[in-house]
Amino acid sequence: MVMTLRVSCTKASTDPPFPRQFSEYGERTDFRLLEPVSGMLVAGQPTLFRFACLSTPEVAVVQGSTWMKLKRNDKGVFEGSFVPAAGMPVQISIPKAGVYWGVLEYIVGK
């Protein structure tokens, strides 16, 4: 059997497929990103963030001077909804030695 497959793409996506990772993310073997897995967030749209990490007491969503600490549920997963604003990236930060470190960064589209 011979098949011919033709693929046509009218617009290539420039959206990042995953959030940008910082070294602290790679150093933690127990940090799991559950959602959102796309590196692009929509401004003004509520976004559910979910992360599993047993080795940290807190996870925060940070955009500029706006901070929101995620709550740990009964299964040990940090989660919460955040509405990103346009114009600034959103970072996921965790504490280490009294300072918060960025582990992931999302781009915010319009």
C-alpha positions as CSV (number, residue, x, y, z in Angstrom):
1,M,0.0,0.0,0.0
2,V,1.3,3.4,-1.0
3,M,0.0,6.6,0.6
4,T,0.6,10.2,-0.1
5,L,0.2,12.6,2.8
6,R,0.0,16.3,2.2
7,V,0.2,18.7,5.1
8,S,-0.7,22.3,4.8
9,C,0.0,24.9,7.5
10,T,-1.4,28.4,7.0
11,K,0.2,30.0,10.0
12,A,3.1,28.8,12.1
13,S,2.8,29.4,15.8
14,T,5.4,31.5,17.6
15,D,4.0,30.7,21.0
16,P,6.5,28.9,23.3
17,P,5.4,25.3,23.8
18,F,6.5,25.3,27.4
19,P,7.3,27.8,30.1
20,R,10.9,29.0,30.4
21,Q,12.8,26.9,33.0
22,F,15.4,28.4,35.4
23,S,18.2,26.3,37.0
24,E,16.3,25.9,40.3
25,Y,13.6,24.0,38.4
26,G,16.0,21.4,37.1
27,E,17.7,21.0,40.4
28,R,14.5,19.9,42.1
29,T,13.8,16.3,41.1
30,D,10.4,16.4,42.9
31,F,9.0,19.5,41.2
32,R,6.3,18.6,38.7
33,L,4.4,21.1,36.5
34,L,0.8,20.0,36.2
35,E,-0.7,23.0,34.6
36,P,-0.5,25.3,32.6
37,V,1.9,23.5,30.4
38,S,1.9,26.0,27.6
39,G,4.4,28.9,27.9
40,M,1.9,31.4,26.7
41,L,-0.9,32.8,29.0
42,V,-3.8,35.0,27.9
43,A,-4.0,38.4,29.5
44,G,-7.2,38.9,31.5
45,Q,-8.1,35.2,31.5
46,P,-8.2,33.3,34.8
47,T,-5.5,30.6,34.6
48,L,-5.3,27.6,36.9
49,F,-1.8,26.9,38.2
50,R,-1.0,23.4,39.6
51,F,2.4,22.2,40.8
52,A,3.6,19.2,42.9
53,C,6.7,19.7,45.0
54,L,7.2,17.9,48.3
55,S,10.5,19.7,49.1
56,T,9.1,23.3,49.3
57,P,6.7,24.8,51.8
58,E,5.4,27.4,49.4
59,V,4.9,28.2,45.7
60,A,4.0,31.7,44.5
61,V,2.7,33.1,41.2
62,V,4.5,36.5,40.7
63,Q,3.8,39.2,38.1
64,G,5.6,42.5,38.8
65,S,4.6,43.5,42.3
66,T,1.6,41.2,42.4
67,W,2.2,38.0,44.5
68,M,-0.2,35.1,45.0
69,K,0.8,32.1,47.1
70,L,-0.7,28.9,45.9
71,K,-2.5,26.7,48.4
72,R,-1.5,23.1,49.0
73,N,-4.4,20.7,48.7
74,D,-4.9,17.4,50.6
75,K,-2.9,15.5,47.9
76,G,0.1,17.8,48.3
77,V,-0.5,19.7,45.1
78,F,-0.1,23.5,45.1
79,E,-2.9,25.2,43.2
80,G,-4.7,28.4,42.6
81,S,-6.2,30.6,39.9
82,F,-4.5,33.8,38.8
83,V,-5.5,36.4,36.2
84,P,-2.4,37.7,34.4
85,A,-2.1,41.2,33.1
86,A,-0.7,42.1,29.7
87,G,2.8,43.4,29.3
88,M,4.8,41.5,32.0
89,P,5.8,37.8,32.3
90,V,4.5,35.6,35.1
91,Q,7.0,33.7,37.2
92,I,6.5,30.7,39.5
93,S,8.8,31.2,42.5
94,I,9.7,29.1,45.5
95,P,11.6,30.0,48.7
96,K,15.2,28.9,49.3
97,A,17.3,30.2,52.1
98,G,14.9,33.0,52.9
99,V,14.7,34.3,49.3
100,Y,12.2,33.5,46.5
101,W,13.7,32.1,43.4
102,G,12.0,31.9,40.0
103,V,11.7,28.4,38.6
104,L,9.4,28.9,35.6
105,E,8.4,31.9,33.5
106,Y,5.4,32.4,31.2
107,I,4.9,34.9,28.5
108,V,1.5,36.8,28.6
109,G,-0.2,37.5,25.3
110,K,-2.9,39.9,24.6
